[in-house]
């Protein structure tokens, strides 16, 4: 029984750690691939764009007009999230 706990607890901790930081890490990768003029926006504006991308990925309504950059970022985020699940 003790051996099971010694192997299960670290595995569950690593799995929880991965789940909690996975979306943050993928969001960072997607933001890094955005055009420089978008990345250089103030933090509040960049957060709004990231939220629009996340809403687009989840199928919700975006707050502004949809352009190619946001669509490409949403596609990239969706593909990375699907790959992370596999």
C-alpha angles and dihedrals in degrees: 000000000000091000090055091053092047090055100036100048097056090044092052091046092052091046091051091047090052093049094048096051102031097088092044091052093047091047089054091052092049093048090050089057094051117105116275094247089058094045091050093058118112114276094255093053092045090051090053091052092048090050090051090051091049090048090050091051092050093046097250127134117277120226098230142024117308116237135178094265094056092044092050091047091049091049091049092049092047092050092048092048091049091048090050091055093053 
